Amino acid sequence: MTARAQILSWLRVHRLRLIALFAFVFAPLFVFGLLAEDVLENESFFFDRTTLLFLRSHSTAHLDSFMLFFSRIGSGFWAALVDLLVFANLAARRRWGDAFFWGLAVGGAALLNVAAKSSFGRARPDFWLSIAPETTFSFPSGHAMQTMALVAALVVLVWPTKAPWPALVLGGSFVLLVGLSRVYLGVHYPSDIVAGWAASL
């Protein structure tokens, strides 16, 4: 078999893995790169203002409470607490490889977020006075990065078990609600959220 034939054969055998690799690694990096480039050039995204004002126009007292709840449980304190509990559980069961992976995934996302916020220095939205004001930089969203990293790492850990799909569905819903809450509260642009998700994968 020629080298070309061997390469084509290998590509056919591993095509699904290659597609998954692109979807879960290269595509998010590409999305983050596009958003980051425009943020560095101080360009605005057409969907940022439109989405923020749309959500603002549909705000209610009940929605305020609902979104505040998800924003708070997706905060650095609660995310860090869950991170430590999972790490401690894995370490207690002597699953050192999984514990290392967990610490690297969630700890790396936290450190990357701090560095990225300082590097881009994007100001928070100021279309209205938020009921949950923030003073740090906006891009990328720390809530989005932390929750996505947490859920993605959890799904990887439980994938060999019988619980991957419940973890994926419930975790994905949680990530989406936390991200939505940050935009609803007016403390993040939608592009901050998308960038946070992409950067943590």
Residue, then its C-alpha position, 0 to 999 in steps of 0.5 A: m500500500t502506498a503512503r497516499a493510500q495509507i493516509l486516506s485509509w487512516l483518515r477514513v477510519h478516524r474521520l469521526r474523531l477528527i471531526a470531533l477534534f475540530a468541533f470541540v477544539f479548533a472551532p472554539l479557538f477560531v470563534f474566540g480568535l474572531l471575537a478577540e480580534d474585534v475587541l482589540e480593535n474596539e469594534s462592536f458586534f451588531f448582536d450585542r446591543t440588540t440582545l441586551l436591549f431586547l432582554r432589558s425590555h422583557s425584564t420583570a421582578h420574577l425574572d430578576s430574581f431568577m437570573l440573580f440566582f443563576s448568576r450567583i451560583g455561577s460566581g467564582f465563590w460557588a464555582a471554586l467550592v464545587d471545584l474543590l469538592v470534586f477535586a477532594n472527592l477524586a483525591a480521596r478515591r485515589r483517582w490521581g489522574d482524574a484529579f490532576f485533569w480536573g484541577l488543570a481544567v478548572g484551574g487553568a480556565a480561572l487563570l486564563n480568565v484573569a489574564a485575558k480580562s487584564s489583556f483585553g480591558r473591555a469595559r462593562p456594558d453601561f446601557w442601564l444601572s444593573i441590579a448586580p453591578e460589576t467593577t472588573f473588566s468584561f471580556p471574556s466572561g468569568h462566569a461563562m468560562q468557569t461554568m463551561a470548564l466545570v461542566a465540560a470536565l465533569v462530562v469528560l470524567v463521567w463519559p465512561t459511565k452510564a451518566p454522560w447524557p444526563a450530565l451533558v443535558l443538565g450541565g449544558s442547561f446550567v451553563l446556558l442559564v448562567g450565561l443568559s443571566r449575565v447578559y440579562l443583568g446587563v453586566h456582560y455583552p453576549s460576545d463576552i459570554v460566547a468568548g468565555w465558553a469558547a476559551s474554556l473548551 
